[in-house]
Amino acid sequence: MTYENTEAAGKGGSVWKKADDALAALSMSFTAVGSTVVASFMLFIFVDVLSRKFLSVPLNGVAEFVAYSIVACIFCQLGAAIRNGKMIATDFIMGAWEVRRPVLAEGTKAIYYAIAFLLMARIVTWLGDDAWSAWVDGEYSGAVGAFQMPLWPFKLVTALGAIIAAAEAFRVLALNTAGLYRSLSQGNAREQGLVGLIVFIAVCALFVLAMAYGDLTRIQLGFLAFAGLFALVACGMPVAFSLIAMSFIAIWAIRSNVSVADNAMGLAASGTVRSFEFGVVPLFVMMGLVLDRADVGRDAFRVAVFLLSGIRGGLANATVAANAVFAAITGSSIASAAVFSRIAVPPMVEAGYSKRFAVGVVAGSSILGMLIPPSILLIIYGLIAEASVGALFVAAIVPGVLLAACFCLLNIALVSFFPKFVGNPMPGLDGERMSFGEICRNLAPVFFLILLVMGGIYGGVFSPTEAGAIGALGACVIAAARRRLTWETVKSVVLETGFITASILFLIISASLYSRMLALSSIPNSMTEFISALNLSLIGFCLAYMVLVILLGMILDSVSILLIVLPIALPVVSAFGGDPIWFGIISIIAVEVGLLTPPFGLSVFVVKGSLPDGFASLGDIFAGVAPYVVTMILFIILLILVPGIALVLL
């Protein structure tokens, strides 16, 4: 290379770095603003509840502000989520490609983000037109003479956030393209996956041609899009962009009009989560993160160890009990897995339990976080199924407690009859002395939040969304009282809440477009007719559904499974006369099995990532959770056969 070329390359690199730094600063600025606005929901809703309940003077505009802000916040945070790799995606195939076939890996990722950029560009166009129309027409929310809130600022910020997200998608496209070029220039391109990349491109081209010119019926187009969705997800494309891409192409093909697909995508982007009820997602996420920082789970575990030290398998059952208690105030299985990996596994191993059993107990019992209310998955199910979130919370109490009891009985049986699997626990190390006052002090935050959140919902004091705000504020009070609410903690919690919220709610937006595609393809109606022709009973359908969801859990995350299968399954259950609340509890437990099964097994990966390197292999953890997976499957079958277990409190 000549001096001039070197200098030019250096200048080009410098320009790229400056542009990248500017985009990073812009993305983080928008994320910080969006995350701060999400955190402000907590204060606005709290003030509204107090004003309404004690002064009979509601704070006008809170619901409208939350509804329109949540959409803007998602797109403000989406760019940083893309930059930081926070988009939900599977990596069991892509991970192998990155190691063994770098050309194939870089090439497919470049294709994925080229598609993502093109889709985001079309979304930007639609959102920009929507913001301009809101400005020109003077759109507002509220009533003349009472409360009026102009809508153009919210829609403008949404469009600007989408522009940044599109720019971040283009950045990832450029990085992967550069990585592909480097991999090709190193030689041995064929061995590094060049042939595979060519085959992948050819298959994608044939797929698009079949959708566009295959003379297929709308049902065939729908099923072809369904197959394409799972192929893309399995090969590592972010789930949200996979849903949007397949839905957009299918709607275009079904209606033979790209404008219809554009409108469907724009309406999904701007209107799917534009509801006060969706504000509950970031609020419960924030509550769980704050409680994690406040070490509430650690104290619950210490109490459980002391109270259960006298029974066989005391530490194992203490982990289950503490997980159940932690679930009642956080609603997150992943948070439970991360917390108890750090605080329960080391003392269990020290007490003589095998590493395989110790990590299995933590990962297995962590699923209680998404079943025992409040639960983010129950909330998402309620929003999808248009079912009462409060009724779902009530229905989940008995199954959650019974499943925890089943885990405890399982631990006792394993300790008693399978010593090679469990290890050689030493009872003398199982417990520590603790006074009644210490027990009360350690459990006070738990009882306080349960009373505050669940008592408020069941007592009719406030809605689940308002309960999320009150609970998040209560968690902050607990953390402050324990002197754990530092400025650094607040910043990290707010930003992490934004990342998690953006990835989950953008996934819901994507799934909304997918649901519209399914409706246009008439797949749900056809599936209902097909199952009716098979003369399956409701029980038979639910058993088949359980198997399907568990299999999907091997390759997809929990939220994605619900968003993909429920639009098809719910009409069938309704046709059979099944109770949507009962079906929701079955769905959540079946979905949670996927957190423990290979190759995806998200809770298993969280446990491994929370422990020191080399402490336990993935194989050890999957082997350790196997008894809990079997127990959960048997429990689901029991729920299917005896619906009253879930409906007894309703």
SULHUJO-V192421 format. One record per residue. N is the residue number from 1. RES is the residue in one small letter. OMEGA is omega as a letter, one per 20 degrees, with the letter a starting at -180 (999 if undefined). Layout:
# SULHUJO-V192421
n:N res:RES omega:OMEGA
n:N res:RES omega:OMEGA
This chain:
# SULHUJO-V192421
n:1 res:m omega:a
n:2 res:t omega:r
n:3 res:y omega:a
n:4 res:e omega:r
n:5 res:n omega:r
n:6 res:t omega:r
n:7 res:e omega:r
n:8 res:a omega:r
n:9 res:a omega:r
n:10 res:g omega:r
n:11 res:k omega:r
n:12 res:g omega:r
n:13 res:g omega:r
n:14 res:s omega:r
n:15 res:v omega:r
n:16 res:w omega:a
n:17 res:k omega:r
n:18 res:k omega:r
n:19 res:a omega:r
n:20 res:d omega:r
n:21 res:d omega:r
n:22 res:a omega:r
n:23 res:l omega:r
n:24 res:a omega:r
n:25 res:a omega:r
n:26 res:l omega:r
n:27 res:s omega:a
n:28 res:m omega:r
n:29 res:s omega:r
n:30 res:f omega:r
n:31 res:t omega:r
n:32 res:a omega:r
n:33 res:v omega:a
n:34 res:g omega:r
n:35 res:s omega:r
n:36 res:t omega:r
n:37 res:v omega:r
n:38 res:v omega:r
n:39 res:a omega:a
n:40 res:s omega:r
n:41 res:f omega:a
n:42 res:m omega:a
n:43 res:l omega:a
n:44 res:f omega:a
n:45 res:i omega:r
n:46 res:f omega:r
n:47 res:v omega:r
n:48 res:d omega:r
n:49 res:v omega:r
n:50 res:l omega:a
n:51 res:s omega:a
n:52 res:r omega:a
n:53 res:k omega:a
n:54 res:f omega:a
n:55 res:l omega:a
n:56 res:s omega:r
n:57 res:v omega:a
n:58 res:p omega:r
n:59 res:l omega:a
n:60 res:n omega:r
n:61 res:g omega:a
n:62 res:v omega:a
n:63 res:a omega:a
n:64 res:e omega:r
n:65 res:f omega:r
n:66 res:v omega:a
n:67 res:a omega:a
n:68 res:y omega:r
n:69 res:s omega:a
n:70 res:i omega:r
n:71 res:v omega:r
n:72 res:a omega:a
n:73 res:c omega:r
n:74 res:i omega:a
n:75 res:f omega:r
n:76 res:c omega:a
n:77 res:q omega:a
n:78 res:l omega:a
n:79 res:g omega:r
n:80 res:a omega:r
n:81 res:a omega:r
n:82 res:i omega:a
n:83 res:r omega:a
n:84 res:n omega:r
n:85 res:g omega:a
n:86 res:k omega:r
n:87 res:m omega:a
n:88 res:i omega:a
n:89 res:a omega:r
n:90 res:t omega:a
n:91 res:d omega:a
n:92 res:f omega:r
n:93 res:i omega:a
n:94 res:m omega:r
n:95 res:g omega:r
n:96 res:a omega:r
n:97 res:w omega:a
n:98 res:e omega:a
n:99 res:v omega:a
n:100 res:r omega:a
n:101 res:r omega:a
n:102 res:p omega:r
n:103 res:v omega:r
n:104 res:l omega:a
n:105 res:a omega:a
n:106 res:e omega:a
n:107 res:g omega:r
n:108 res:t omega:r
n:109 res:k omega:r
n:110 res:a omega:r
n:111 res:i omega:a
n:112 res:y omega:a
n:113 res:y omega:r
n:114 res:a omega:r
n:115 res:i omega:a
n:116 res:a omega:r
n:117 res:f omega:a
n:118 res:l omega:r
n:119 res:l omega:r
n:120 res:m omega:r
n:121 res:a omega:r
n:122 res:r omega:r
n:123 res:i omega:r
n:124 res:v omega:r
n:125 res:t omega:a
n:126 res:w omega:a
n:127 res:l omega:r
n:128 res:g omega:r
n:129 res:d omega:r
n:130 res:d omega:r
n:131 res:a omega:r
n:132 res:w omega:r
n:133 res:s omega:r
n:134 res:a omega:r
n:135 res:w omega:a
n:136 res:v omega:a
n:137 res:d omega:r
n:138 res:g omega:a
n:139 res:e omega:r
n:140 res:y omega:r
n:141 res:s omega:a
n:142 res:g omega:a
n:143 res:a omega:r
n:144 res:v omega:r
n:145 res:g omega:a
n:146 res:a omega:a
n:147 res:f omega:r
n:148 res:q omega:r
n:149 res:m omega:r
n:150 res:p omega:a
n:151 res:l omega:a
n:152 res:w omega:r
n:153 res:p omega:r
n:154 res:f omega:a
n:155 res:k omega:r
n:156 res:l omega:r
n:157 res:v omega:r
n:158 res:t omega:r
n:159 res:a omega:r
n:160 res:l omega:r
n:161 res:g omega:r
n:162 res:a omega:r
n:163 res:i omega:r
n:164 res:i omega:r
n:165 res:a omega:r
n:166 res:a omega:r
n:167 res:a omega:r
n:168 res:e omega:r
n:169 res:a omega:r
n:170 res:f omega:r
n:171 res:r omega:r
n:172 res:v omega:r
n:173 res:l omega:a
n:174 res:a omega:r
n:175 res:l omega:r
n:176 res:n omega:r
n:177 res:t omega:r
n:178 res:a omega:r
n:179 res:g omega:r
n:180 res:l omega:r
n:181 res:y omega:r
n:182 res:r omega:a
n:183 res:s omega:r
n:184 res:l omega:a
n:185 res:s omega:a
n:186 res:q omega:a
n:187 res:g omega:a
n:188 res:n omega:a
n:189 res:a omega:a
n:190 res:r omega:a
n:191 res:e omega:a
n:192 res:q omega:r
n:193 res:g omega:a
n:194 res:l omega:r
n:195 res:v omega:r
n:196 res:g omega:r
n:197 res:l omega:r
n:198 res:i omega:r
n:199 res:v omega:r
n:200 res:f omega:r
n:201 res:i omega:a
n:202 res:a omega:r
n:203 res:v omega:r
n:204 res:c omega:r
n:205 res:a omega:r
n:206 res:l omega:r
n:207 res:f omega:a
n:208 res:v omega:r
n:209 res:l omega:r
n:210 res:a omega:r
n:211 res:m omega:a
n:212 res:a omega:a
n:213 res:y omega:a
n:214 res:g omega:a
n:215 res:d omega:a
n:216 res:l omega:r
n:217 res:t omega:a
n:218 res:r omega:r
n:219 res:i omega:r
n:220 res:q omega:r
n:221 res:l omega:r
n:222 res:g omega:r
n:223 res:f omega:r
n:224 res:l omega:r
n:225 res:a omega:r
n:226 res:f omega:r
n:227 res:a omega:r
n:228 res:g omega:r
n:229 res:l omega:a
n:230 res:f omega:r
n:231 res:a omega:r
n:232 res:l omega:r
n:233 res:v omega:a
n:234 res:a omega:a
n:235 res:c omega:r
n:236 res:g omega:r
n:237 res:m omega:r
n:238 res:p omega:a
n:239 res:v omega:a
n:240 res:a omega:r
n:241 res:f omega:r
n:242 res:s omega:r
n:243 res:l omega:a
n:244 res:i omega:a
n:245 res:a omega:a
n:246 res:m omega:r
n:247 res:s omega:r
n:248 res:f omega:a
n:249 res:i omega:a
n:250 res:a omega:r
n:251 res:i omega:r
n:252 res:w omega:a
n:253 res:a omega:a
n:254 res:i omega:a
n:255 res:r omega:a
n:256 res:s omega:a
n:257 res:n omega:a
n:258 res:v omega:r
n:259 res:s omega:r
n:260 res:v omega:r
n:261 res:a omega:r
n:262 res:d omega:a
n:263 res:n omega:r
n:264 res:a omega:r
n:265 res:m omega:r
n:266 res:g omega:r
n:267 res:l omega:r
n:268 res:a omega:a
n:269 res:a omega:a
n:270 res:s omega:a
n:271 res:g omega:a
n:272 res:t omega:a
n:273 res:v omega:a
n:274 res:r omega:a
n:275 res:s omega:r
n:276 res:f omega:a
n:277 res:e omega:a
n:278 res:f omega:r
n:279 res:g omega:a
n:280 res:v omega:a
n:281 res:v omega:a
n:282 res:p omega:a
n:283 res:l omega:r
n:284 res:f omega:r
n:285 res:v omega:r
n:286 res:m omega:r
n:287 res:m omega:r
n:288 res:g omega:a
n:289 res:l omega:r
n:290 res:v omega:a
n:291 res:l omega:r
n:292 res:d omega:r
n:293 res:r omega:a
n:294 res:a omega:r
n:295 res:d omega:r
n:296 res:v omega:r
n:297 res:g omega:r
n:298 res:r omega:a
n:299 res:d omega:r
n:300 res:a omega:r
n:301 res:f omega:r
n:302 res:r omega:r
n:303 res:v omega:a
n:304 res:a omega:r
n:305 res:v omega:a
n:306 res:f omega:a
n:307 res:l omega:a
n:308 res:l omega:a
n:309 res:s omega:a
n:310 res:g omega:a
n:311 res:i omega:a
n:312 res:r omega:a
n:313 res:g omega:a
n:314 res:g omega:a
n:315 res:l omega:r
n:316 res:a omega:r
n:317 res:n omega:r
n:318 res:a omega:r
n:319 res:t omega:r
n:320 res:v omega:a
n:321 res:a omega:r
n:322 res:a omega:r
n:323 res:n omega:r
n:324 res:a omega:r
n:325 res:v omega:a
n:326 res:f omega:r
n:327 res:a omega:a
n:328 res:a omega:a
n:329 res:i omega:a
n:330 res:t omega:a
n:331 res:g omega:a
n:332 res:s omega:r
n:333 res:s omega:a
n:334 res:i omega:r
n:335 res:a omega:r
n:336 res:s omega:a
n:337 res:a omega:a
n:338 res:a omega:a
n:339 res:v omega:a
n:340 res:f omega:r
n:341 res:s omega:a
n:342 res:r omega:a
n:343 res:i omega:a
n:344 res:a omega:a
n:345 res:v omega:a
n:346 res:p omega:r
n:347 res:p omega:r
n:348 res:m omega:r
n:349 res:v omega:r
n:350 res:e omega:a
n:351 res:a omega:r
n:352 res:g omega:r
n:353 res:y omega:r
n:354 res:s omega:r
n:355 res:k omega:a
n:356 res:r omega:r
n:357 res:f omega:a
n:358 res:a omega:a
n:359 res:v omega:r
n:360 res:g omega:r
n:361 res:v omega:a
n:362 res:v omega:a
n:363 res:a omega:a
n:364 res:g omega:a
n:365 res:s omega:r
n:366 res:s omega:a
n:367 res:i omega:r
n:368 res:l omega:a
n:369 res:g omega:a
n:370 res:m omega:r
n:371 res:l omega:r
n:372 res:i omega:a
n:373 res:p omega:i
n:374 res:p omega:a
n:375 res:s omega:r
n:376 res:i omega:r
n:377 res:l omega:r
n:378 res:l omega:r
n:379 res:i omega:r
n:380 res:i omega:r
n:381 res:y omega:a
n:382 res:g omega:r
n:383 res:l omega:a
n:384 res:i omega:a
n:385 res:a omega:a
n:386 res:e omega:r
n:387 res:a omega:a
n:388 res:s omega:r
n:389 res:v omega:r
n:390 res:g omega:r
n:391 res:a omega:r
n:392 res:l omega:r
n:393 res:f omega:r
n:394 res:v omega:a
n:395 res:a omega:a
n:396 res:a omega:a
n:397 res:i omega:a
n:398 res:v omega:r
n:399 res:p omega:r
n:400 res:g omega:r
n:401 res:v omega:a
n:402 res:l omega:r
n:403 res:l omega:r
n:404 res:a omega:r
n:405 res:a omega:r
n:406 res:c omega:r
n:407 res:f omega:r
n:408 res:c omega:r
n:409 res:l omega:r
n:410 res:l omega:r
n:411 res:n omega:r
n:412 res:i omega:r
n:413 res:a omega:a
n:414 res:l omega:r
n:415 res:v omega:a
n:416 res:s omega:a
n:417 res:f omega:a
n:418 res:f omega:a
n:419 res:p omega:r
n:420 res:k omega:r
n:421 res:f omega:a
n:422 res:v omega:a
n:423 res:g omega:a
n:424 res:n omega:a
n:425 res:p omega:r
n:426 res:m omega:a
n:427 res:p omega:a
n:428 res:g omega:a
n:429 res:l omega:a
n:430 res:d omega:a
n:431 res:g omega:r
n:432 res:e omega:a
n:433 res:r omega:a
n:434 res:m omega:a
n:435 res:s omega:r
n:436 res:f omega:r
n:437 res:g omega:r
n:438 res:e omega:r
n:439 res:i omega:a
n:440 res:c omega:a
n:441 res:r omega:a
n:442 res:n omega:a
n:443 res:l omega:a
n:444 res:a omega:r
n:445 res:p omega:a
n:446 res:v omega:a
n:447 res:f omega:r
n:448 res:f omega:a
n:449 res:l omega:r
n:450 res:i omega:r
n:451 res:l omega:a
n:452 res:l omega:a
n:453 res:v omega:a
n:454 res:m omega:r
n:455 res:g omega:r
n:456 res:g omega:r
n:457 res:i omega:a
n:458 res:y omega:r
n:459 res:g omega:r
n:460 res:g omega:a
n:461 res:v omega:r
n:462 res:f omega:a
n:463 res:s omega:r
n:464 res:p omega:r
n:465 res:t omega:r
n:466 res:e omega:r
n:467 res:a omega:r
n:468 res:g omega:r
n:469 res:a omega:r
n:470 res:i omega:r
n:471 res:g omega:r
n:472 res:a omega:r
n:473 res:l omega:r
n:474 res:g omega:r
n:475 res:a omega:r
n:476 res:c omega:r
n:477 res:v omega:r
n:478 res:i omega:a
n:479 res:a omega:r
n:480 res:a omega:r
n:481 res:a omega:r
n:482 res:r omega:r
n:483 res:r omega:r
n:484 res:r omega:a
n:485 res:l omega:r
n:486 res:t omega:r
n:487 res:w omega:r
n:488 res:e omega:r
n:489 res:t omega:a
n:490 res:v omega:a
n:491 res:k omega:a
n:492 res:s omega:a
n:493 res:v omega:a
n:494 res:v omega:r
n:495 res:l omega:r
n:496 res:e omega:r
n:497 res:t omega:r
n:498 res:g omega:r
n:499 res:f omega:a
n:500 res:i omega:a
n:501 res:t omega:a
n:502 res:a omega:a
n:503 res:s omega:a
n:504 res:i omega:a
n:505 res:l omega:r
n:506 res:f omega:r
n:507 res:l omega:r
n:508 res:i omega:r
n:509 res:i omega:r
n:510 res:s omega:a
n:511 res:a omega:r
n:512 res:s omega:r
n:513 res:l omega:r
n:514 res:y omega:r
n:515 res:s omega:r
n:516 res:r omega:r
n:517 res:m omega:r
n:518 res:l omega:r
n:519 res:a omega:r
n:520 res:l omega:a
n:521 res:s omega:a
n:522 res:s omega:r
n:523 res:i omega:a
n:524 res:p omega:r
n:525 res:n omega:r
n:526 res:s omega:r
n:527 res:m omega:r
n:528 res:t omega:r
n:529 res:e omega:a
n:530 res:f omega:a
n:531 res:i omega:r
n:532 res:s omega:r
n:533 res:a omega:r
n:534 res:l omega:a
n:535 res:n omega:r
n:536 res:l omega:r
n:537 res:s omega:r
n:538 res:l omega:r
n:539 res:i omega:r
n:540 res:g omega:r
n:541 res:f omega:a
n:542 res:c omega:r
n:543 res:l omega:r
n:544 res:a omega:r
n:545 res:y omega:r
n:546 res:m omega:r
n:547 res:v omega:a
n:548 res:l omega:a
n:549 res:v omega:r
n:550 res:i omega:r
n:551 res:l omega:r
n:552 res:l omega:r
n:553 res:g omega:r
n:554 res:m omega:a
n:555 res:i omega:a
n:556 res:l omega:r
n:557 res:d omega:a
n:558 res:s omega:a
n:559 res:v omega:a
n:560 res:s omega:a
n:561 res:i omega:r
n:562 res:l omega:a
n:563 res:l omega:a
n:564 res:i omega:a
n:565 res:v omega:a
n:566 res:l omega:r
n:567 res:p omega:r
n:568 res:i omega:a
n:569 res:a omega:a
n:570 res:l omega:r
n:571 res:p omega:r
n:572 res:v omega:r
n:573 res:v omega:r
n:574 res:s omega:r
n:575 res:a omega:r
n:576 res:f omega:a
n:577 res:g omega:r
n:578 res:g omega:r
n:579 res:d omega:a
n:580 res:p omega:r
n:581 res:i omega:r
n:582 res:w omega:a
n:583 res:f omega:r
n:584 res:g omega:r
n:585 res:i omega:r
n:586 res:i omega:a
n:587 res:s omega:a
n:588 res:i omega:a
n:589 res:i omega:r
n:590 res:a omega:r
n:591 res:v omega:a
n:592 res:e omega:r
n:593 res:v omega:a
n:594 res:g omega:r
n:595 res:l omega:a
n:596 res:l omega:a
n:597 res:t omega:r
n:598 res:p omega:j
n:599 res:p omega:a
n:600 res:f omega:r
n:601 res:g omega:a
n:602 res:l omega:r
n:603 res:s omega:r
n:604 res:v omega:r
n:605 res:f omega:r
n:606 res:v omega:r
n:607 res:v omega:a
n:608 res:k omega:a
n:609 res:g omega:a
n:610 res:s omega:a
n:611 res:l omega:r
n:612 res:p omega:r
n:613 res:d omega:r
n:614 res:g omega:a
n:615 res:f omega:r
n:616 res:a omega:r
n:617 res:s omega:r
n:618 res:l omega:r
n:619 res:g omega:r
n:620 res:d omega:a
n:621 res:i omega:r
n:622 res:f omega:r
n:623 res:a omega:a
n:624 res:g omega:a
n:625 res:v omega:a
n:626 res:a omega:r
n:627 res:p omega:a
n:628 res:y omega:r
n:629 res:v omega:r
n:630 res:v omega:r
n:631 res:t omega:r
n:632 res:m omega:r
n:633 res:i omega:r
n:634 res:l omega:r
n:635 res:f omega:r
n:636 res:i omega:r
n:637 res:i omega:r
n:638 res:l omega:r
n:639 res:l omega:r
n:640 res:i omega:a
n:641 res:l omega:a
n:642 res:v omega:a
n:643 res:p omega:a
n:644 res:g omega:r
n:645 res:i omega:a
n:646 res:a omega:a
n:647 res:l omega:a
n:648 res:v omega:a
n:649 res:l omega:a
n:650 res:l omega:999
